[in-house]
Amino acid sequence: MLLLLVLAGCVQIENGVHIQNDTNEDVEKAEKVFEDDDRLLSAIAIFHEKEILSGVTVKTFSRFHKAKIEKELTKKLEKLYEDFEVTVSADSKIIQETKKLMEQEDKDKLPKKIKELKTLSEEET
């Protein structure tokens, strides 16, 4: 039983900022926004056409302020990338699906999947 508890506690959380850029836009500004926010453990984002889809993992004590963090990050990114439609979510399902999209080989399905994830993130649970 003790071994199971130790192994369960060793689950590795992927930290850092991972951005996939399918545009000509400079993503260093977005990286800086995510890296400078000390409430975040990790961030993942996809720049595609005129869309930015981002999932963020917040630190343990910040999880009660997820909505506020999402809103603040969205405003910052919208200010930096005025021509883009920005979606930021701290929902773990959005983060997982965004990671899958980044690993996906078929880029033709990307706009449809991004649209699906955006509607999923807008739903209230």
N, CA, C and O atoms as a Tinker XYZ file with bonds, in Angstrom:
   500  protein
     1  N      0.827000   -1.194000    0.000000    73     2
     2  CA     0.000000    0.000000    0.000000    64     1     3
     3  C      0.867000    1.252000    0.000000    63     2     4     5
     4  O      0.578000    2.213000   -0.712000    81     3
     5  N      1.919000    1.238000    0.793000    73     3     6
     6  CA     2.820000    2.377000    0.864000    64     5     7
     7  C      3.504000    2.624000   -0.478000    63     6     8     9
     8  O      3.691000    3.770000   -0.887000    81     7
     9  N      3.868000    1.556000   -1.148000    73     7    10
    10  CA     4.507000    1.677000   -2.462000    64     9    11
    11  C      3.584000    2.356000   -3.465000    63    10    12    13
    12  O      4.040000    3.173000   -4.265000    81    11
    13  N      2.293000    2.030000   -3.435000    73    11    14
    14  CA     1.330000    2.658000   -4.329000    64    13    15
    15  C      1.216000    4.157000   -4.058000    63    14    16    17
    16  O      1.121000    4.955000   -4.990000    81    15
    17  N      1.227000    4.534000   -2.789000    73    15    18
    18  CA     1.159000    5.952000   -2.436000    64    17    19
    19  C      2.390000    6.705000   -2.920000    63    18    20    21
    20  O      2.279000    7.824000   -3.422000    81    19
    21  N      3.555000    6.100000   -2.772000    73    19    22
    22  CA     4.798000    6.730000   -3.214000    64    21    23
    23  C      4.792000    6.896000   -4.731000    63    22    24    25
    24  O      5.144000    7.960000   -5.241000    81    23
    25  N      4.397000    5.858000   -5.448000    73    23    26
    26  CA     4.358000    5.923000   -6.907000    64    25    27
    27  C      3.320000    6.927000   -7.405000    63    26    28    29
    28  O      3.556000    7.620000   -8.395000    81    27
    29  N      2.199000    7.009000   -6.743000    73    27    30
    30  CA     1.166000    7.974000   -7.136000    64    29    31
    31  C      1.641000    9.400000   -6.922000    63    30    32    33
    32  O      1.257000   10.299000   -7.669000    81    31
    33  N      2.463000    9.614000   -5.921000    73    31    34
    34  CA     2.991000   10.945000   -5.654000    64    33    35
    35  C      4.091000   11.356000   -6.608000    63    34    36    37
    36  O      4.474000   12.525000   -6.649000    81    35
    37  N      4.603000   10.410000   -7.373000    73    35    38
    38  CA     5.702000   10.695000   -8.295000    64    37    39
    39  C      5.233000   10.990000   -9.714000    63    38    40    41
    40  O      6.038000   10.968000  -10.645000    81    39
    41  N      3.965000   11.260000   -9.890000    73    39    42
    42  CA     3.460000   11.591000  -11.218000    64    41    43
    43  C      4.085000   12.919000  -11.633000    63    42    44    45
    44  O      4.005000   13.915000  -10.914000    81    43
    45  N      4.698000   12.909000  -12.792000    73    43    46
    46  CA     5.412000   14.095000  -13.243000    64    45    47
    47  C      4.455000   15.068000  -13.920000    63    46    48    49
    48  O      3.714000   14.696000  -14.830000    81    47
    49  N      4.481000   16.294000  -13.473000    73    47    50
    50  CA     3.696000   17.354000  -14.084000    64    49    51
    51  C      4.623000   18.096000  -15.034000    63    50    52    53
    52  O      5.717000   18.518000  -14.660000    81    51
    53  N      4.167000   18.245000  -16.259000    73    51    54
    54  CA     4.986000   18.908000  -17.268000    64    53    55
    55  C      4.929000   20.413000  -17.036000    63    54    56    57
    56  O      3.868000   21.026000  -17.153000    81    55
    57  N      6.061000   20.998000  -16.710000    73    55    58
    58  CA     6.134000   22.429000  -16.456000    64    57    59
    59  C      6.717000   23.143000  -17.660000    63    58    60    61
    60  O      7.341000   22.532000  -18.527000    81    59
    61  N      6.501000   24.439000  -17.696000    73    59    62
    62  CA     7.068000   25.239000  -18.764000    64    61    63
    63  C      6.013000   25.725000  -19.734000    63    62    64    65
    64  O      4.813000   25.519000  -19.551000    81    63
    65  N      6.503000   26.377000  -20.771000    73    63    66
    66  CA     5.636000   26.945000  -21.792000    64    65    67
    67  C      5.923000   26.249000  -23.113000    63    66    68    69
    68  O      7.071000   26.175000  -23.550000    81    67
    69  N      4.882000   25.743000  -23.738000    73    67    70
    70  CA     5.008000   25.069000  -25.026000    64    69    71
    71  C      4.056000   25.746000  -26.005000    63    70    72    73
    72  O      2.846000   25.798000  -25.782000    81    71
    73  N      4.621000   26.264000  -27.091000    73    71    74
    74  CA     3.805000   26.982000  -28.071000    64    73    75
    75  C      4.052000   26.412000  -29.456000    63    74    76    77
    76  O      5.194000   26.228000  -29.876000    81    75
    77  N      2.965000   26.139000  -30.154000    73    75    78
    78  CA     3.035000   25.730000  -31.558000    64    77    79
    79  C      2.574000   26.922000  -32.382000    63    78    80    81
    80  O      1.488000   27.457000  -32.156000    81    79
    81  N      3.390000   27.333000  -33.326000    73    79    82
    82  CA     3.078000   28.507000  -34.130000    64    81    83
    83  C      2.919000   28.113000  -35.587000    63    82    84    85
    84  O      3.886000   27.725000  -36.241000    81    83
    85  N      1.689000   28.213000  -36.098000    73    83    86
    86  CA     1.413000   27.947000  -37.507000    64    85    87
    87  C      1.213000   29.254000  -38.274000    63    86    88    89
    88  O      0.684000   29.250000  -39.386000    81    87
    89  N      1.634000   30.367000  -37.681000    73    87    90
    90  CA     1.484000   31.687000  -38.305000    64    89    91
    91  C      2.860000   32.332000  -38.437000    63    90    92    93
    92  O      3.880000   31.738000  -38.090000    81    91
    93  N      2.860000   33.542000  -38.941000    73    91    94
    94  CA     4.103000   34.313000  -39.040000    64    93    95
    95  C      4.297000   35.214000  -37.824000    63    94    96    97
    96  O      5.240000   36.004000  -37.779000    81    95
    97  N      3.428000   35.102000  -36.862000    73    95    98
    98  CA     3.442000   35.965000  -35.681000    64    97    99
    99  C      4.583000   35.589000  -34.733000    63    98   100   101
   100  O      4.950000   34.420000  -34.613000    81    99
   101  N      5.134000   36.604000  -34.064000    73    99   102
   102  CA     6.181000   36.395000  -33.064000    64   101   103
   103  C      5.528000   35.921000  -31.765000    63   102   104   105
   104  O      4.681000   36.613000  -31.201000    81   103
   105  N      5.927000   34.743000  -31.299000    73   103   106
   106  CA     5.299000   34.164000  -30.105000    64   105   107
   107  C      6.086000   34.441000  -28.827000    63   106   108   109
   108  O      5.673000   34.022000  -27.746000    81   107
   109  N      7.194000   35.128000  -28.938000    73   107   110
   110  CA     8.011000   35.403000  -27.748000    64   109   111
   111  C      7.268000   36.262000  -26.735000    63   110   112   113
   112  O      7.480000   36.119000  -25.531000    81   111
   113  N      6.404000   37.149000  -27.205000    73   111   114
   114  CA     5.621000   37.989000  -26.291000    64   113   115
   115  C      4.667000   37.122000  -25.463000    63   114   116   117
   116  O      4.496000   37.349000  -24.265000    81   115
   117  N      4.056000   36.140000  -26.103000    73   115   118
   118  CA     3.145000   35.236000  -25.390000    64   117   119
   119  C      3.916000   34.385000  -24.389000    63   118   120   121
   120  O      3.459000   34.178000  -23.265000    81   119
   121  N      5.086000   33.893000  -24.794000    73   119   122
   122  CA     5.918000   33.110000  -23.874000    64   121   123
   123  C      6.241000   33.923000  -22.634000    63   122   124   125
   124  O      6.185000   33.411000  -21.516000    81   123
   125  N      6.576000   35.180000  -22.830000    73   123   126
   126  CA     6.928000   36.057000  -21.706000    64   125   127
   127  C      5.729000   36.249000  -20.773000    63   126   128   129
   128  O      5.880000   36.241000  -19.551000    81   127
   129  N      4.543000   36.423000  -21.351000    73   127   130
   130  CA     3.331000   36.592000  -20.532000    64   129   131
   131  C      3.125000   35.373000  -19.637000    63   130   132   133
   132  O      2.851000   35.509000  -18.445000    81   131
   133  N      3.258000   34.179000  -20.220000    73   131   134
   134  CA     3.058000   32.953000  -19.446000    64   133   135
   135  C      4.175000   32.741000  -18.425000    63   134   136   137
   136  O      3.903000   32.349000  -17.291000    81   135
   137  N      5.417000   32.991000  -18.809000    73   135   138
   138  CA     6.549000   32.768000  -17.909000    64   137   139
   139  C      6.559000   33.753000  -16.743000    63   138   140   141
   140  O      6.988000   33.407000  -15.642000    81   139
   141  N      6.092000   34.974000  -16.977000    73   139   142
   142  CA     6.120000   35.997000  -15.931000    64   141   143
   143  C      4.999000   35.856000  -14.908000    63   142   144   145
   144  O      5.052000   36.471000  -13.843000    81   143
   145  N      4.004000   35.067000  -15.216000    73   143   146
   146  CA     2.888000   34.891000  -14.289000    64   145   147
   147  C      3.256000   33.800000  -13.285000    63   146   148   149
   148  O      3.307000   32.620000  -13.631000    81   147
   149  N      3.509000   34.199000  -12.059000    73   147   150
   150  CA     3.973000   33.255000  -11.035000    64   149   151
   151  C      2.863000   32.341000  -10.507000    63   150   152   153
   152  O      3.130000   31.458000   -9.692000    81   151
   153  N      1.631000   32.542000  -10.958000    73   151   154
   154  CA     0.530000   31.660000  -10.540000    64   153   155
   155  C      0.432000   30.412000  -11.410000    63   154   156   157
   156  O     -0.346000   29.507000  -11.110000    81   155
   157  N      1.222000   30.358000  -12.493000    73   155   158
   158  CA     1.130000   29.253000  -13.443000    64   157   159
   159  C      2.237000   28.233000  -13.252000    63   158   160   161
   160  O      3.380000   28.589000  -12.965000    81   159
   161  N      1.894000   26.966000  -13.413000    73   159   162
   162  CA     2.877000   25.893000  -13.458000    64   161   163
   163  C      3.330000   25.671000  -14.895000    63   162   164   165
   164  O      4.520000   25.512000  -15.168000    81   163
   165  N      2.356000   25.663000  -15.814000    73   163   166
   166  CA     2.678000   25.428000  -17.213000    64   165   167
   167  C      1.634000   26.086000  -18.103000    63   166   168   169
   168  O      0.543000   26.448000  -17.660000    81   167
   169  N      2.001000   26.229000  -19.365000    73   167   170
   170  CA     1.086000   26.778000  -20.354000    64   169   171
   171  C      1.373000   26.107000  -21.688000    63   170   172   173
   172  O      2.516000   25.784000  -22.012000    81   171
   173  N      0.321000   25.910000  -22.443000    73   171   174
   174  CA     0.438000   25.326000  -23.765000    64   173   175
   175  C     -0.465000   26.151000  -24.675000    63   174   176   177
   176  O     -1.594000   26.475000  -24.308000    81   175
   177  N      0.036000   26.489000  -25.864000    73   175   178
   178  CA    -0.738000   27.348000  -26.752000    64   177   179
   179  C     -0.515000   26.965000  -28.202000    63   178   180   181
   180  O      0.551000   26.487000  -28.588000    81   179
   181  N     -1.552000   27.190000  -28.991000    73   179   182
   182  CA    -1.478000   26.976000  -30.432000    64   181   183
   183  C     -1.868000   28.276000  -31.118000    63   182   184   185
   184  O     -2.944000   28.820000  -30.870000    81   183
   185  N     -0.997000   28.763000  -31.971000    73   183   186
   186  CA    -1.282000   29.903000  -32.830000    64   185   187
   187  C     -1.630000   29.317000  -34.193000    63   186   188   189
   188  O     -0.779000   28.707000  -34.841000    81   187
   189  N     -2.863000   29.494000  -34.629000    73   187   190
   190  CA    -3.282000   28.967000  -35.933000    64   189   191
   191  C     -4.191000   29.979000  -36.602000    63   190   192   193
   192  O     -5.194000   30.404000  -36.029000    81   191
   193  N     -3.830000   30.364000  -37.824000    73   191   194
   194  CA    -4.542000   31.377000  -38.588000    64   193   195
   195  C     -4.725000   32.604000  -37.709000    63   194   196   197
   196  O     -3.731000   33.231000  -37.340000    81   195
   197  N     -5.936000   32.968000  -37.361000    73   195   198
   198  CA    -6.172000   34.144000  -36.503000    64   197   199
   199  C     -6.716000   33.740000  -35.143000    63   198   200   201
   200  O     -7.507000   34.465000  -34.540000    81   199
   201  N     -6.288000   32.580000  -34.665000    73   199   202
   202  CA    -6.770000   32.042000  -33.393000    64   201   203
   203  C     -5.602000   31.716000  -32.483000    63   202   204   205
   204  O     -4.553000   31.257000  -32.936000    81   203
   205  N     -5.795000   31.959000  -31.196000    73   203   206
   206  CA    -4.854000   31.515000  -30.173000    64   205   207
   207  C     -5.667000   30.692000  -29.176000    63   206   208   209
   208  O     -6.595000   31.194000  -28.541000    81   207
   209  N     -5.302000   29.430000  -29.056000    73   207   210
   210  CA    -5.935000   28.545000  -28.083000    64   209   211
   211  C     -4.881000   28.176000  -27.057000    63   210   212   213
   212  O     -3.819000   27.656000  -27.400000    81   211
   213  N     -5.181000   28.449000  -25.799000    73   211   214
   214  CA    -4.190000   28.205000  -24.760000    64   213   215
   215  C     -4.817000   27.524000  -23.552000    63   214   216   217
   216  O     -5.929000   27.847000  -23.134000    81   215
   217  N     -4.073000   26.575000  -23.010000    73   215   218
   218  CA    -4.454000   25.924000  -21.771000    64   217   219
   219  C     -3.371000   26.185000  -20.742000    63   218   220   221
   220  O     -2.183000   26.081000  -21.049000    81   219
   221  N     -3.767000   26.520000  -19.534000    73   219   222
   222  CA    -2.796000   26.816000  -18.484000    64   221   223
   223  C     -3.070000   25.950000  -17.263000    63   222   224   225
   224  O     -4.218000   25.655000  -16.931000    81   223
   225  N     -1.991000   25.552000  -16.607000    73   223   226
   226  CA    -2.087000   24.818000  -15.358000    64   225   227
   227  C     -1.680000   25.766000  -14.243000    63   226   228   229
   228  O     -0.565000   26.287000  -14.236000    81   227
   229  N     -2.594000   25.987000  -13.298000    73   227   230
   230  CA    -2.322000   26.925000  -12.216000    64   229   231
   231  C     -1.759000   26.188000  -11.009000    63   230   232   233
   232  O     -1.983000   24.991000  -10.834000    81   231
   233  N     -1.039000   26.911000  -10.194000    73   231   234
   234  CA    -0.489000   26.335000   -8.968000    64   233   235
   235  C     -1.616000   25.996000   -8.002000    63   234   236   237
   236  O     -2.732000   26.498000   -8.132000    81   235
   237  N     -1.318000   25.158000   -7.053000    73   235   238
   238  CA    -2.316000   24.624000   -6.138000    64   237   239
   239  C     -3.140000   25.710000   -5.449000    63   238   240   241
   240  O     -4.368000   25.624000   -5.426000    81   239
   241  N     -2.501000   26.709000   -4.898000    73   239   242
   242  CA    -3.226000   27.716000   -4.130000    64   241   243
   243  C     -3.909000   28.751000   -5.011000    63   242   244   245
   244  O     -4.674000   29.577000   -4.515000    81   243
   245  N     -3.641000   28.715000   -6.313000    73   243   246
   246  CA    -4.287000   29.642000   -7.244000    64   245   247
   247  C     -5.513000   29.027000   -7.906000    63   246   248   249
   248  O     -6.209000   29.707000   -8.660000    81   247
   249  N     -5.787000   27.764000   -7.643000    73   247   250
   250  CA    -6.869000   27.080000   -8.350000    64   249   251
   251  C     -8.241000   27.665000   -8.040000    63   250   252   253
   252  O     -9.180000   27.485000   -8.816000    81   251
   253  N     -8.368000   28.364000   -6.912000    73   251   254
   254  CA    -9.644000   28.980000   -6.565000    64   253   255
   255  C     -9.899000   30.251000   -7.369000    63   254   256   257
   256  O    -11.004000   30.794000   -7.356000    81   255
   257  N     -8.862000   30.720000   -8.072000    73   255   258
   258  CA    -8.967000   31.952000   -8.856000    64   257   259
   259  C     -8.776000   31.679000  -10.344000    63   258   260   261
   260  O     -8.322000   32.549000  -11.087000    81   259
   261  N     -9.123000   30.476000  -10.772000    73   259   262
   262  CA    -8.908000   30.092000  -12.173000    64   261   263
   263  C     -9.585000   31.049000  -13.146000    63   262   264   265
   264  O     -8.974000   31.463000  -14.132000    81   263
   265  N    -10.825000   31.398000  -12.883000    73   263   266
   266  CA   -11.575000   32.270000  -13.795000    64   265   267
   267  C    -10.906000   33.641000  -13.914000    63   266   268   269
   268  O    -10.807000   34.202000  -15.005000    81   267
   269  N    -10.457000   34.161000  -12.797000    73   267   270
   270  CA    -9.793000   35.471000  -12.797000    64   269   271
   271  C     -8.476000   35.401000  -13.574000    63   270   272   273
   272  O     -8.158000   36.311000  -14.339000    81   271
   273  N     -7.720000   34.337000  -13.383000    73   271   274
   274  CA    -6.449000   34.161000  -14.080000    64   273   275
   275  C     -6.691000   34.033000  -15.587000    63   274   276   277
   276  O     -5.988000   34.649000  -16.388000    81   275
   277  N     -7.682000   33.236000  -15.963000    73   275   278
   278  CA    -8.023000   33.084000  -17.380000    64   277   279
   279  C     -8.356000   34.428000  -18.007000    63   278   280   281
   280  O     -7.880000   34.753000  -19.094000    81   279
   281  N     -9.172000   35.200000  -17.317000    73   279   282
   282  CA    -9.612000   36.501000  -17.818000    64   281   283
   283  C     -8.420000   37.458000  -17.982000    63   282   284   285
   284  O     -8.305000   38.138000  -19.002000    81   283
   285  N     -7.546000   37.506000  -16.987000    73   283   286
   286  CA    -6.384000   38.394000  -17.038000    64   285   287
   287  C     -5.439000   38.010000  -18.176000    63   286   288   289
   288  O     -4.952000   38.876000  -18.904000    81   287
   289  N     -5.182000   36.710000  -18.326000    73   287   290
   290  CA    -4.294000   36.261000  -19.396000    64   289   291
   291  C     -4.909000   36.525000  -20.768000    63   290   292   293
   292  O     -4.205000   36.896000  -21.708000    81   291
   293  N     -6.207000   36.337000  -20.880000    73   291   294
   294  CA    -6.890000   36.618000  -22.146000    64   293   295
   295  C     -6.735000   38.084000  -22.513000    63   294   296   297
   296  O     -6.431000   38.405000  -23.662000    81   295
   297  N     -6.939000   38.975000  -21.553000    73   295   298
   298  CA    -6.805000   40.413000  -21.820000    64   297   299
   299  C     -5.383000   40.775000  -22.237000    63   298   300   301
   300  O     -5.188000   41.563000  -23.163000    81   299
   301  N     -4.392000   40.206000  -21.560000    73   299   302
   302  CA    -3.000000   40.497000  -21.902000    64   301   303
   303  C     -2.676000   40.034000  -23.320000    63   302   304   305
   304  O     -2.044000   40.759000  -24.087000    81   303
   305  N     -3.113000   38.820000  -23.661000    73   303   306
   306  CA    -2.830000   38.292000  -24.995000    64   305   307
   307  C     -3.603000   39.050000  -26.074000    63   306   308   309
   308  O     -3.082000   39.274000  -27.167000    81   307
   309  N     -4.839000   39.443000  -25.773000    73   307   310
   310  CA    -5.617000   40.222000  -26.744000    64   309   311
   311  C     -4.968000   41.573000  -27.011000    63   310   312   313
   312  O     -5.013000   42.081000  -28.131000    81   311
   313  N     -4.370000   42.148000  -25.982000    73   311   314
   314  CA    -3.683000   43.428000  -26.137000    64   313   315
   315  C     -2.433000   43.275000  -27.004000    63   314   316   317
   316  O     -2.130000   44.147000  -27.818000    81   315
   317  N     -1.709000   42.168000  -26.830000    73   315   318
   318  CA    -0.490000   41.928000  -27.600000    64   317   319
   319  C     -0.780000   41.472000  -29.035000    63   318   320   321
   320  O     -0.048000   41.817000  -29.963000    81   319
   321  N     -1.841000   40.706000  -29.204000    73   319   322
   322  CA    -2.194000   40.144000  -30.508000    64   321   323
   323  C     -3.615000   40.583000  -30.864000    63   322   324   325
   324  O     -4.562000   39.803000  -30.763000    81   323
   325  N     -3.745000   41.833000  -31.278000    73   323   326
   326  CA    -5.054000   42.431000  -31.520000    64   325   327
   327  C     -5.828000   41.760000  -32.648000    63   326   328   329
   328  O     -7.059000   41.754000  -32.626000    81   327
   329  N     -5.138000   41.201000  -33.624000    73   327   330
   330  CA    -5.802000   40.590000  -34.776000    64   329   331
   331  C     -6.254000   39.160000  -34.514000    63   330   332   333
   332  O     -6.893000   38.548000  -35.371000    81   331
   333  N     -5.934000   38.624000  -33.351000    73   331   334
   334  CA    -6.227000   37.231000  -33.042000    64   333   335
   335  C     -7.409000   37.120000  -32.093000    63   334   336   337
   336  O     -7.647000   37.996000  -31.261000    81   335
   337  N     -8.144000   36.020000  -32.237000    73   335   338
   338  CA    -9.190000   35.684000  -31.289000    64   337   339
   339  C     -8.564000   34.767000  -30.244000    63   338   340   341
   340  O     -8.090000   33.681000  -30.577000    81   339
   341  N     -8.559000   35.194000  -28.991000    73   339   342
   342  CA    -7.820000   34.512000  -27.931000    64   341   343
   343  C     -8.764000   33.733000  -27.020000    63   342   344   345
   344  O     -9.800000   34.238000  -26.590000    81   343
   345  N     -8.378000   32.490000  -26.738000    73   343   346
   346  CA    -9.093000   31.662000  -25.768000    64   345   347
   347  C     -8.069000   31.086000  -24.796000    63   346   348   349
   348  O     -7.125000   30.409000  -25.202000    81   347
   349  N     -8.266000   31.360000  -23.513000    73   347   350
   350  CA    -7.393000   30.822000  -22.468000    64   349   351
   351  C     -8.275000   30.044000  -21.501000    63   350   352   353
   352  O     -9.318000   30.532000  -21.066000    81   351
   353  N     -7.842000   28.823000  -21.167000    73   351   354
   354  CA    -8.620000   27.995000  -20.258000    64   353   355
   355  C     -7.693000   27.272000  -19.285000    63   354   356   357
   356  O     -6.597000   26.845000  -19.647000    81   355
   357  N     -8.156000   27.145000  -18.045000    73   355   358
   358  CA    -7.416000   26.398000  -17.031000    64   357   359
   359  C     -8.045000   25.023000  -16.813000    63   358   360   361
   360  O     -7.696000   24.325000  -15.861000    81   359
   361  N     -8.959000   24.637000  -17.682000    73   359   362
   362  CA    -9.632000   23.346000  -17.603000    64   361   363
   363  C     -8.680000   22.248000  -18.068000    63   362   364   365
   364  O     -8.062000   22.363000  -19.127000    81   363
   365  N     -8.564000   21.197000  -17.284000    73   363   366
   366  CA    -7.622000   20.123000  -17.609000    64   365   367
   367  C     -7.986000   19.409000  -18.912000    63   366   368   369
   368  O     -7.095000   18.934000  -19.617000    81   367
   369  N     -9.258000   19.325000  -19.241000    73   367   370
   370  CA    -9.678000   18.705000  -20.499000    64   369   371
   371  C     -9.169000   19.521000  -21.693000    63   370   372   373
   372  O     -8.720000   18.948000  -22.686000    81   371
   373  N     -9.235000   20.830000  -21.605000    73   371   374
   374  CA    -8.750000   21.708000  -22.678000    64   373   375
   375  C     -7.236000   21.551000  -22.821000    63   374   376   377
   376  O     -6.714000   21.522000  -23.935000    81   375
   377  N     -6.543000   21.452000  -21.707000    73   375   378
   378  CA    -5.090000   21.286000  -21.733000    64   377   379
   379  C     -4.721000   19.976000  -22.421000    63   378   380   381
   380  O     -3.837000   19.953000  -23.278000    81   379
   381  N     -5.383000   18.896000  -22.055000    73   379   382
   382  CA    -5.112000   17.585000  -22.658000    64   381   383
   383  C     -5.395000   17.590000  -24.153000    63   382   384   385
   384  O     -4.594000   17.088000  -24.941000    81   383
   385  N     -6.518000   18.148000  -24.541000    73   383   386
   386  CA    -6.892000   18.164000  -25.956000    64   385   387
   387  C     -5.968000   19.079000  -26.772000    63   386   388   389
   388  O     -5.688000   18.795000  -27.936000    81   387
   389  N     -5.503000   20.154000  -26.176000    73   387   390
   390  CA    -4.559000   21.044000  -26.863000    64   389   391
   391  C     -3.232000   20.333000  -27.085000    63   390   392   393
   392  O     -2.614000   20.483000  -28.138000    81   391
   393  N     -2.794000   19.564000  -26.102000    73   391   394
   394  CA    -1.574000   18.762000  -26.269000    64   393   395
   395  C     -1.735000   17.760000  -27.402000    63   394   396   397
   396  O     -0.824000   17.574000  -28.209000    81   395
   397  N     -2.901000   17.112000  -27.461000    73   395   398
   398  CA    -3.159000   16.162000  -28.545000    64   397   399
   399  C     -3.115000   16.856000  -29.903000    63   398   400   401
   400  O     -2.583000   16.313000  -30.871000    81   399
   401  N     -3.679000   18.062000  -29.965000    73   399   402
   402  CA    -3.663000   18.812000  -31.223000    64   401   403
   403  C     -2.240000   19.142000  -31.666000    63   402   404   405
   404  O     -1.927000   19.103000  -32.856000    81   403
   405  N     -1.397000   19.461000  -30.712000    73   403   406
   406  CA    -0.009000   19.796000  -31.043000    64   405   407
   407  C      0.733000   18.581000  -31.610000    63   406   408   409
   408  O      1.614000   18.721000  -32.458000    81   407
   409  N      0.371000   17.408000  -31.137000    73   407   410
   410  CA     1.035000   16.184000  -31.582000    64   409   411
   411  C      0.418000   15.615000  -32.857000    63   410   412   413
   412  O      0.988000   14.732000  -33.496000    81   411
   413  N     -0.746000   16.131000  -33.213000    73   411   414
   414  CA    -1.481000   15.617000  -34.365000    64   413   415
   415  C     -0.739000   15.922000  -35.671000    63   414   416   417
   416  O     -0.236000   17.028000  -35.871000    81   415
   417  N     -0.682000   14.944000  -36.532000    73   415   418
   418  CA    -0.008000   15.081000  -37.825000    64   417   419
   419  C     -0.887000   15.793000  -38.849000    63   418   420   421
   420  O     -0.385000   16.569000  -39.662000    81   419
   421  N     -2.188000   15.538000  -38.815000    73   419   422
   422  CA    -3.112000   16.067000  -39.810000    64   421   423
   423  C     -3.508000   17.507000  -39.449000    63   422   424   425
   424  O     -4.353000   17.723000  -38.580000    81   423
   425  N     -2.901000   18.469000  -40.110000    73   423   426
   426  CA    -3.151000   19.886000  -39.824000    64   425   427
   427  C     -4.447000   20.385000  -40.461000    63   426   428   429
   428  O     -4.901000   21.484000  -40.140000    81   427
   429  N     -5.055000   19.597000  -41.360000    73   427   430
   430  CA    -6.295000   20.017000  -42.006000    64   429   431
   431  C     -7.466000   20.046000  -41.032000    63   430   432   433
   432  O     -8.392000   20.840000  -41.198000    81   431
   433  N     -7.434000   19.201000  -40.032000    73   431   434
   434  CA    -8.519000   19.125000  -39.058000    64   433   435
   435  C     -8.353000   20.121000  -37.917000    63   434   436   437
   436  O     -9.238000   20.248000  -37.071000    81   435
   437  N     -7.239000   20.821000  -37.890000    73   435   438
   438  CA    -6.926000   21.727000  -36.788000    64   437   439
   439  C     -7.974000   22.825000  -36.583000    63   438   440   441
   440  O     -8.395000   23.025000  -35.443000    81   439
   441  N     -8.421000   23.550000  -37.619000    73   439   442
   442  CA    -9.423000   24.606000  -37.381000    64   441   443
   443  C    -10.720000   24.077000  -36.761000    63   442   444   445
   444  O    -11.295000   24.714000  -35.878000    81   443
   445  N    -11.171000   22.920000  -37.224000    73   443   446
   446  CA   -12.401000   22.334000  -36.679000    64   445   447
   447  C    -12.213000   21.947000  -35.215000    63   446   448   449
   448  O    -13.088000   22.203000  -34.388000    81   447
   449  N    -11.081000   21.335000  -34.892000    73   447   450
   450  CA   -10.804000   20.919000  -33.512000    64   449   451
   451  C    -10.671000   22.131000  -32.590000    63   450   452   453
   452  O    -11.150000   22.110000  -31.456000    81   451
   453  N    -10.019000   23.185000  -33.080000    73   451   454
   454  CA    -9.866000   24.400000  -32.273000    64   453   455
   455  C    -11.242000   24.984000  -31.970000    63   454   456   457
   456  O    -11.506000   25.405000  -30.844000    81   455
   457  N    -12.112000   25.010000  -32.966000    73   455   458
   458  CA   -13.464000   25.537000  -32.763000    64   457   459
   459  C    -14.219000   24.705000  -31.722000    63   458   460   461
   460  O    -14.911000   25.255000  -30.866000    81   459
   461  N    -14.081000   23.381000  -31.800000    73   459   462
   462  CA   -14.732000   22.500000  -30.830000    64   461   463
   463  C    -14.225000   22.767000  -29.410000    63   462   464   465
   464  O    -15.009000   22.826000  -28.463000    81   463
   465  N    -12.906000   22.929000  -29.276000    73   463   466
   466  CA   -12.339000   23.178000  -27.948000    64   465   467
   467  C    -12.760000   24.540000  -27.412000    63   466   468   469
   468  O    -12.969000   24.693000  -26.208000    81   467
   469  N    -12.886000   25.518000  -28.281000    73   467   470
   470  CA   -13.333000   26.841000  -27.836000    64   469   471
   471  C    -14.756000   26.778000  -27.301000    63   470   472   473
   472  O    -15.053000   27.375000  -26.266000    81   471
   473  N    -15.640000   26.061000  -27.991000    73   471   474
   474  CA   -17.017000   25.947000  -27.502000    64   473   475
   475  C    -17.059000   25.141000  -26.208000    63   474   476   477
   476  O    -17.864000   25.425000  -25.321000    81   475
   477  N    -16.190000   24.136000  -26.100000    73   475   478
   478  CA   -16.107000   23.345000  -24.869000    64   477   479
   479  C    -15.639000   24.220000  -23.703000    63   478   480   481
   480  O    -16.152000   24.095000  -22.591000    81   479
   481  N    -14.683000   25.092000  -23.949000    73   479   482
   482  CA   -14.168000   25.949000  -22.871000    64   481   483
   483  C    -15.176000   27.002000  -22.439000    63   482   484   485
   484  O    -15.139000   27.477000  -21.304000    81   483
   485  N    -16.079000   27.365000  -23.347000    73   483   486
   486  CA   -17.090000   28.387000  -23.012000    64   485   487
   487  C    -18.261000   27.813000  -22.222000    63   486   488   489
   488  O    -19.004000   28.549000  -21.574000    81   487
   489  N    -18.420000   26.485000  -22.282000    73   487   490
   490  CA   -19.487000   25.848000  -21.516000    64   489   491
   491  C    -19.200000   25.941000  -20.033000    63   490   492   493
   492  O    -18.054000   25.826000  -19.599000    81   491
   493  N    -20.233000   26.148000  -19.277000    73   491   494
   494  CA   -20.060000   26.178000  -17.827000    64   493   495
   495  C    -20.421000   24.825000  -17.270000    63   494   496   497
   496  O    -21.443000   24.239000  -17.626000    81   495
   497  N    -19.558000   24.331000  -16.379000    73   495   498
   498  CA   -19.818000   23.019000  -15.781000    64   497   499
   499  C    -20.243000   23.144000  -14.360000    63   498   500
   500  O    -20.502000   22.136000  -13.702000    81   499
